[in-house]
Amino acid sequence: MLSGGLLPGGSPPGSFSSSSSSSSSFSSSLLRWLRVRLWARRRLLLVALLWFGSWLFLNGLVLVQRSILSDFCTEKHSRQILSRLCGEFRDGSVSGDMCSDLCEVGLLQFRRCLYYENGKKVMEAEWRGSTVILKSKMENFSSYEPLNILEYQDTAEELSPMDVVLYATMEVRNSLGLTEEEEDEDGDGGGGGRGRGRGGGKRNISRLWGEELRKRGRGYSRAELSSLWALLQQEEYTFLRVLQDLSPHVARVLGSCGHFYAVEYLSAGHTWNQNLFSVEGGQVRGGGQVRGGGQVSREQVNLIALSFLHMVKHFENDFAHKLHLCDIKPENFAIRSDLTVVAIDVDMAFFEPKMREILEQNCSSDDDCNFFDCSSRCETKKQRCSASRRNSNLQVICEKIFRPWFSPTLLGAKAGLPLQVELQRAVQECSETDGGEEEERRRGDIHQRLLLILNRLLEEGGGSSERGGGGGGNEDEDHVHTALNF
């Protein structure tokens, strides 16, 4: 044993264990410190992520509020819009044949907001006992471009009707995509006209507008001109207002106040209902009764189909240019009580010159040449879409409307009858026609076949005298639109 009880190396007893304990304590403290630092960093990262997520969420809410909620259709907002319009009428800033009824005597009353979409305001109102639809492309009258000539015109001086004809005709041509050179007057003969000069011949549209304006015997006030100009900047208004004197197949414009205009109320078609269309009030022209809460019968479906065929022929032959419908679905059409088919949403309707301009775009395949329901072919060498539409109004109507109507599922036990089978085959062939001069002739043949089959079905079922299918729209009780005397 070594003296003094020293361990080798001269260390006193117990010093080794003390050093080990200190080292262990230091390591533990270091680990705790590292854990705290790591946890602190994790908390900092978590807080940062939560802050960033909250920032994204709040900005998303702001974006939604601006893009959707700010344009949300509410009764309060709609009433505010109309109240502002009436204030402008009382100030003498706007005019129209419905302003007095809306703002003074209460014969035009707001009922409910239907929808706001991309600035467009659409409301339902009650006017002199009838339901009407109020529309404007933009909410405020001040959002429309003013007529520049008014900036240089003396406040007390009125423009002559001829001045207004010139400016309005130019604006109509611009809105419909026409030019003076393109509008060739082809005479006033031809078919399709029904009542009060509608549909007669291939009419020059903007000149017809000018003829209406020339009937005015006095000048136009600044309020009238400003209101007219705001209306003319709305393509749908211009389209409906011009064509209602030429066609029974467009909704009638009943009047206007400032930048808002009223059209007749008609129930739109519905894709998911077997009947597709309903008639308001359950009555049809000629004393017929609509079945089951306004739903049309099979015979009436055939009459409506004939009206569709009449509309197709009318739109392709009775104007200076073909009229193309690029958004064909039941929701964009309605029927009157005489079963006339009416186009009620014409935002995607274009005359031939505008249609060619739309279609003629750069392309790499035919898929690049589709504009909703209107399409052309891609000329791969030029990498340009053909300006000529390859499909037609008739083809799309057959595909989207006639096929569901005349399908075996809906026809039930009658689906196997010879005439029904022939009709189904004709509709199928009609929906498959596609482009070229040969197809153009083929479409004409199919159109005639469909007419013959539908008329034979009506004869077998004791069809009414209305089987011509063109529809009337020649109602004595119609309100004559006198807004601004045009």
Secondary structure in CASP SS format (residue, H / E / C, confidence):
PFRMAT SS
TARGET T0000
AUTHOR 0000-0000-0000
METHOD secondary structure of the structure
MODEL  1
M C 1.00
L C 1.00
S H 1.00
G H 1.00
G H 1.00
L C 1.00
L C 1.00
P C 1.00
G C 1.00
G C 1.00
S C 1.00
P C 1.00
P C 1.00
G C 1.00
S H 1.00
F H 1.00
S H 1.00
S H 1.00
S H 1.00
S H 1.00
S H 1.00
S H 1.00
S H 1.00
S H 1.00
S H 1.00
F H 1.00
S H 1.00
S H 1.00
S H 1.00
L H 1.00
L H 1.00
R H 1.00
W H 1.00
L H 1.00
R H 1.00
V H 1.00
R H 1.00
L H 1.00
W H 1.00
A H 1.00
R H 1.00
R H 1.00
R H 1.00
L H 1.00
L H 1.00
L H 1.00
V H 1.00
A H 1.00
L H 1.00
L H 1.00
W H 1.00
F H 1.00
G H 1.00
S H 1.00
W H 1.00
L H 1.00
F H 1.00
L H 1.00
N H 1.00
G H 1.00
L H 1.00
V H 1.00
L H 1.00
V H 1.00
Q H 1.00
R H 1.00
S H 1.00
I C 1.00
L H 1.00
S H 1.00
D H 1.00
F C 1.00
C C 1.00
T C 1.00
E H 1.00
K H 1.00
H H 1.00
S H 1.00
R H 1.00
Q H 1.00
I H 1.00
L H 1.00
S H 1.00
R H 1.00
L H 1.00
C H 1.00
G H 1.00
E H 1.00
F H 1.00
R H 1.00
D C 1.00
G C 1.00
S C 1.00
V C 1.00
S C 1.00
G C 1.00
D C 1.00
M C 1.00
C H 1.00
S H 1.00
D H 1.00
L H 1.00
C H 1.00
E C 1.00
V C 1.00
G C 1.00
L C 1.00
L E 1.00
Q E 1.00
F E 1.00
R E 1.00
R E 1.00
C E 1.00
L E 1.00
Y E 1.00
Y E 1.00
E E 1.00
N C 1.00
G C 1.00
K E 1.00
K E 1.00
V E 1.00
M E 1.00
E E 1.00
A E 1.00
E E 1.00
W E 1.00
R C 1.00
G C 1.00
S E 1.00
T E 1.00
V E 1.00
I E 1.00
L E 1.00
K E 1.00
S E 1.00
K C 1.00
M C 1.00
E C 1.00
N C 1.00
F H 1.00
S H 1.00
S H 1.00
Y C 1.00
E C 1.00
P C 1.00
L C 1.00
N H 1.00
I H 1.00
L H 1.00
E H 1.00
Y C 1.00
Q C 1.00
D C 1.00
T C 1.00
A C 1.00
E C 1.00
E C 1.00
L E 1.00
S C 1.00
P H 1.00
M H 1.00
D H 1.00
V H 1.00
V H 1.00
L H 1.00
Y H 1.00
A H 1.00
T H 1.00
M H 1.00
E H 1.00
V H 1.00
R H 1.00
N H 1.00
S H 1.00
L H 1.00
G C 1.00
L C 1.00
T C 1.00
E C 1.00
E C 1.00
E C 1.00
E C 1.00
D C 1.00
E C 1.00
D C 1.00
G C 1.00
D C 1.00
G C 1.00
G C 1.00
G C 1.00
G C 1.00
G C 1.00
R C 1.00
G C 1.00
R C 1.00
G C 1.00
R C 1.00
G C 1.00
G C 1.00
G C 1.00
K C 1.00
R E 1.00
N C 1.00
I H 1.00
S H 1.00
R H 1.00
L H 1.00
W H 1.00
G H 1.00
E H 1.00
E H 1.00
L H 1.00
R H 1.00
K C 1.00
R C 1.00
G C 1.00
R C 1.00
G C 1.00
Y E 1.00
S C 1.00
R H 1.00
A H 1.00
E H 1.00
L H 1.00
S H 1.00
S H 1.00
L H 1.00
W H 1.00
A H 1.00
L H 1.00
L H 1.00
Q C 1.00
Q C 1.00
E H 1.00
E H 1.00
Y H 1.00
T H 1.00
F H 1.00
L H 1.00
R H 1.00
V H 1.00
L H 1.00
Q C 1.00
D C 1.00
L C 1.00
S C 1.00
P C 1.00
H C 1.00
V E 1.00
A C 1.00
R C 1.00
V E 1.00
L E 1.00
G E 1.00
S E 1.00
C E 1.00
G C 1.00
H C 1.00
F E 1.00
Y E 1.00
A E 1.00
V E 1.00
E E 1.00
Y C 1.00
L C 1.00
S C 1.00
A E 1.00
G C 1.00
H C 1.00
T C 1.00
W C 1.00
N C 1.00
Q C 1.00
N C 1.00
L C 1.00
F C 1.00
S E 1.00
V C 1.00
E H 1.00
G H 1.00
G H 1.00
Q E 1.00
V C 1.00
R C 1.00
G C 1.00
G C 1.00
G C 1.00
Q E 1.00
V C 1.00
R E 1.00
G C 1.00
G C 1.00
G C 1.00
Q E 1.00
V C 1.00
S C 1.00
R H 1.00
E H 1.00
Q H 1.00
V H 1.00
N H 1.00
L H 1.00
I H 1.00
A H 1.00
L H 1.00
S H 1.00
F H 1.00
L H 1.00
H H 1.00
M H 1.00
V H 1.00
K H 1.00
H H 1.00
F H 1.00
E H 1.00
N H 1.00
D C 1.00
F E 1.00
A C 1.00
H C 1.00
K C 1.00
L E 1.00
H E 1.00
L E 1.00
C C 1.00
D C 1.00
I C 1.00
K C 1.00
P H 1.00
E H 1.00
N H 1.00
F E 1.00
A E 1.00
I E 1.00
R C 1.00
S C 1.00
D C 1.00
L C 1.00
T C 1.00
V E 1.00
V E 1.00
A E 1.00
I C 1.00
D C 1.00
V C 1.00
D C 1.00
M C 1.00
A E 1.00
F E 1.00
F E 1.00
E H 1.00
P H 1.00
K H 1.00
M H 1.00
R H 1.00
E H 1.00
I H 1.00
L H 1.00
E C 1.00
Q C 1.00
N E 1.00
C C 1.00
S C 1.00
S C 1.00
D H 1.00
D H 1.00
D H 1.00
C H 1.00
N E 1.00
F E 1.00
F C 1.00
D C 1.00
C E 1.00
S E 1.00
S C 1.00
R C 1.00
C E 1.00
E E 1.00
T C 1.00
K C 1.00
K C 1.00
Q C 1.00
R E 1.00
C E 1.00
S C 1.00
A C 1.00
S C 1.00
R C 1.00
R C 1.00
N C 1.00
S C 1.00
N H 1.00
L H 1.00
Q H 1.00
V H 1.00
I H 1.00
C H 1.00
E H 1.00
K H 1.00
I H 1.00
F H 1.00
R H 1.00
P H 1.00
W H 1.00
F C 1.00
S C 1.00
P H 1.00
T H 1.00
L H 1.00
L H 1.00
G H 1.00
A H 1.00
K H 1.00
A H 1.00
G H 1.00
L C 1.00
P H 1.00
L H 1.00
Q H 1.00
V H 1.00
E H 1.00
L H 1.00
Q H 1.00
R H 1.00
A H 1.00
V H 1.00
Q H 1.00
E H 1.00
C H 1.00
S H 1.00
E H 1.00
T C 1.00
D C 1.00
G C 1.00
G H 1.00
E H 1.00
E H 1.00
E H 1.00
E H 1.00
R H 1.00
R H 1.00
R H 1.00
G H 1.00
D H 1.00
I H 1.00
H H 1.00
Q H 1.00
R H 1.00
L H 1.00
L H 1.00
L H 1.00
I H 1.00
L H 1.00
N H 1.00
R H 1.00
L H 1.00
L H 1.00
E H 1.00
E H 1.00
G C 1.00
G C 1.00
G C 1.00
S C 1.00
S C 1.00
E C 1.00
R C 1.00
G C 1.00
G C 1.00
G C 1.00
G C 1.00
G C 1.00
G C 1.00
N C 1.00
E C 1.00
D C 1.00
E C 1.00
D C 1.00
H C 1.00
V C 1.00
H C 1.00
T C 1.00
A H 1.00
L H 1.00
N H 1.00
F C 1.00
END
